[in-house]
Amino acid sequence: MPKLKTKSGAKKRFKLSATGKVIAPQANKRHGMIKRTKKQIRQQRGTTVMHEADARHVRKIFMPYG
């Protein structure tokens, strides 16, 4: 059986923590920031731990050896 390839888009967007959780950039930060509150903009800096239901999908399909 050949090795499975990791999707190159996933390599750039997601990282795995030491405990196996998927770390992803915060969503809803691309445009329309004038409508958002200052608190929202502050809280959406950096990265976040992905919800487990979505993370399972990323680990299984996009990062098979992650």
N, C-alpha and C positions, 0 to 999 in steps of 0.2 A: 504494500500500500504506500503510495507517495505521501510526502508530508503535505499538510494543509497550509495554505498561505494565509497570513493575516492580511485583512483588507487594509490597504495603504491609507485610506481615509480615516479608518479607526485608529491607526497608529498615531495620527496627528491630533486626533480629538480626545482620545481617552487614555487614561493611565490607570494602572492597577496598584492599589495600596498593598502593604505587606500582608494584610489579613484577607486580601482577595476582593475588596470592595472596588467598584469602578468609580474613578474620579473624573468629573467632566466639567467643562466651563459653564458658567451660569448662563441660563437662557434669558431671552427678552432684553438684550442689551444692544441690539444693532441699530435701531432707528426709533424715532418717536420719543426720544428721551425728554423732550420738553413737557410731555404730558405726565411723566412719571414724577413721583414725589422725590425729594432729596433723600429721604430715608430709604426708599426703594433703590435708588441709584447706589447709595453707600453699601447697602446689604448685598447687592448683586456683583460686587467686585470679586475677583479671584475665581476659585473653583468650588464645587460642591460635591458631596457624595451622592451618586445616582440612586434613585429608588430601586429597590431590589428586583421588582418585576421587570423593569427595563434593563437593569444591569445583567440579569440572567441571559437576556437576549443578546446583549453585546458580547458577553464572555463566550457564549456558545457558538454564535454565527460569525462574528467579526474578528474575535481574537481567540481562536481555538486552543492555543497553547499558553494563553495568558493566565 
